[in-house]
Amino acid sequence: MSECYEYVPHRLLRCRVRDIASGVEGVLMAVINENVSDTGVEHGMELAYIRNSTGREFTTAVTNVEPAPDQPQTAASRRDRRSA
C-alpha cells in the first residue's frame, strides 16, 4: 500500500462541524485525500479529520460533514454585530 496523501481545501476547515454518520460534533481539522486500499490497486478517498470535545481526532468521509447547528458565536462576531 502506498502512503500517498494530499491535503484538500474545504470551506469548513477550523469550523465546528457534525459527522452525520455518528452524530458527533467537533472542529474540522483537515481534509485529506488518502489511499484507503489494502490491495495493490490504489483507491483514493477524501477523509475529514474532526477533533471532538475531548481532543481526540476521528475520521469520516468528507460527504458526512455538515456545519454544526447552533454554532456558538466568537467574541469577534459579537463585537461586529454591536458596531453595526
Wavefront OBJ file of the C-alpha trace (Angstrom):
o trace
v 0.000 0.000 0.000
v 1.264 3.442 -0.900
v 1.339 6.042 1.877
v 0.382 8.856 -0.508
v -1.957 11.572 0.633
v -2.683 15.192 -0.134
v -4.405 17.973 1.787
v -7.628 19.225 0.215
v -9.072 22.717 0.805
v -12.535 22.779 2.405
v -14.857 25.665 3.270
v -15.468 24.354 6.816
v -11.829 23.980 7.914
v -11.383 25.152 11.520
v -15.175 25.404 11.896
v -17.481 23.469 14.173
v -18.988 20.553 12.229
v -21.138 17.475 12.776
v -20.468 13.976 11.459
v -23.881 12.871 10.200
v -22.877 9.187 10.389
v -22.186 9.233 14.145
v -23.795 12.495 15.283
v -20.541 13.587 16.931
v -19.590 17.268 16.725
v -16.149 18.813 16.688
v -13.779 21.047 14.741
v -12.791 20.116 11.197
v -9.000 19.982 11.342
v -8.149 18.696 7.853
v -9.474 17.065 4.728
v -7.049 14.632 3.163
v -7.247 12.574 0.003
v -5.829 9.249 1.191
v -5.185 5.901 -0.391
v -7.536 3.634 1.588
v -6.837 0.441 -0.344
v -5.212 -2.550 1.299
v -4.536 -4.157 -2.085
v -2.030 -3.220 -4.754
v -4.611 -1.106 -6.579
v -4.773 2.448 -5.257
v -8.158 3.784 -4.201
v -8.273 7.387 -3.016
v -10.924 8.798 -0.712
v -11.373 12.212 0.845
v -11.350 11.800 4.624
v -12.305 14.509 7.087
v -10.332 14.693 10.344
v -12.549 16.028 13.136
v -11.338 16.848 16.666
v -14.069 16.271 19.254
v -14.501 17.966 22.648
v -12.118 15.516 24.371
v -9.319 16.435 21.946
v -9.365 13.126 20.099
v -9.498 13.173 16.332
v -11.518 10.776 14.242
v -12.071 10.373 10.534
v -15.183 10.195 8.436
v -15.992 10.544 4.766
v -15.980 14.211 3.803
v -19.524 13.756 2.461
v -20.655 13.071 6.056
v -19.553 16.518 7.268
v -22.038 19.335 7.770
v -21.910 22.600 9.736
v -22.871 22.041 13.368
v -26.237 23.549 14.300
v -26.350 26.475 16.721
v -22.685 27.289 16.491
v -21.541 29.474 19.391
v -20.572 32.997 18.446
v -16.999 34.121 18.769
v -16.078 37.312 20.585
v -15.183 38.924 17.237
v -18.594 38.224 15.714
v -20.369 39.613 18.808
v -18.285 42.795 18.542
v -19.080 43.157 14.843
v -22.809 42.852 15.448
v -22.772 45.560 18.175
v -20.937 48.009 15.921
v -23.493 47.629 13.095
l 1 2 3 4 5 6 7 8 9 10 11 12 13 14 15 16 17 18 19 20 21 22 23 24 25 26 27 28 29 30 31 32 33 34 35 36 37 38 39 40 41 42 43 44 45 46 47 48 49 50 51 52 53 54 55 56 57 58 59 60 61 62 63 64 65 66 67 68 69 70 71 72 73 74 75 76 77 78 79 80 81 82 83 84
